[in-house]
Amino acid sequence: MHLPRLFFSCALSAALCVSATAARAGVSAAAPAAALGPVEGDYVLRDFHFASGETLPELRLHYTVIGKPRRDSHGRIANAVLILHGTGGSGRSLLNEHFAGVLFGKGQLLDSTRYFIILPDGIGHGKSSKPSDGLHAHFPQYTYADMVAAQHALVLQGLEVDHLRLVMGTSMGCMHTFMWGEAFPEFADALMPLACLPMQISGRNRVWRDLIIQAIRTDPEWQQGEYKSEPLGALRTAAGLLLIAGSAPIQMQLALPTRDAADQFVEKFMQRELEDLDANDLLYQVGASREYDPSAGLGTIKVPLWHVNSADDFINPPELGIAEREIKQVKDGHFVLLPASDQTHGHGTHTWAAVWQQYLAQLLQASQPPP
């Protein structure tokens, strides 16, 4: 959980996520191959068809890349890593000390001098096309299937990467990772979903999302998406639900040990949230998961997969036993439940790579392609 607004990207902490490096913006799709530092670009998909039947004449997918692609002796890209962000986040939201700072440095597991790291902004997120660009509630009703299709087009056509060493994702990106494994079973060598469940969103997980959606749609100030100023009542409700869903009890108690500290935090949190949230963007982001359900296709995943959740995750509670049950369908699947501790951060543990990087190391070793 990233406070204030990238609620599925980092956890509550005394040190909030900060950008590891500055990007150079406005480059073409071909330019990243020559650079090692973070480079941002846009890929435009023409006449993009959504699963709903709607179309956009131009769908912009923004991305950040680090490193250079390299081909193996067979001419195939051998070092590309696709990392997918959570709901409300962006590719750059992962460029923080707890994620990129642990994984992308010299000698680290995803050393950016060795790997070509691709960080897209999903549809409706970051600098990619989204409702707040102007279409408001007339923006196509995108789903996770549309987001994954656009990611694939960006990777294959926009960046001309024909193979991925790894697909890894956090929260929403975790769910997208399962979908990548099913939709493109031979495109990647390995999969690492972090903080999700491979089944349709139901139970409490669906309920709190419904509460956010209803809070926005029933607020008179929303005006069917054509508001002149943000519907603040709805956004206060949404922000509070997102805060609780992404929180970690141990970390929150450590950070807010007194009544006054908690009260002051809530006041400051709301002030920050309400400056940046857009009701239509949030409505679409939360609603995009409505058709997600990879459970029937888990047996089609062909490559090694390590699925990691944490025991203090409000959104994916371990007592349901779903992950342990469903991982049995994945031929080379492994599930790890990290016990709750002062090292985990609730749902946001997915962004604290130091806690789970040992499993990434095992996955990379187990999926090492032959020379």
Secondary structure, DSSP 8 states (H G I E B T S, - for coil): --SSS-TTTS---SS----SS--EEEE-TTGGGG-SS-EEEEEEEEEEE-TTS-EEEEEEEEEEEES---B-TTS-B-SEEEEE--TT--GGGG-STTTHHHHSSTTSTT-TTT-EEEEE--TTSTTS--GGGTTGGGS----HHHHHHHHHHIIIIIS----BSEEEEETHHHHHHHHHHHHSTTTBS-EEEES--SS---HHHHHHHHHHHHHHHT-GGGGGGT-SS--HHHHHHHHHHHHHHT--HHHHHHH--SHHHHHHHHHHHHHHHHHH--HHHHHHHHHGGGG---GGGGGG--S-EEEEEETT-SSS-GGG-HHHHHGGGSTTEEEEEE--STT--GGGGGG-HHHHHHHHHHHHHHT----
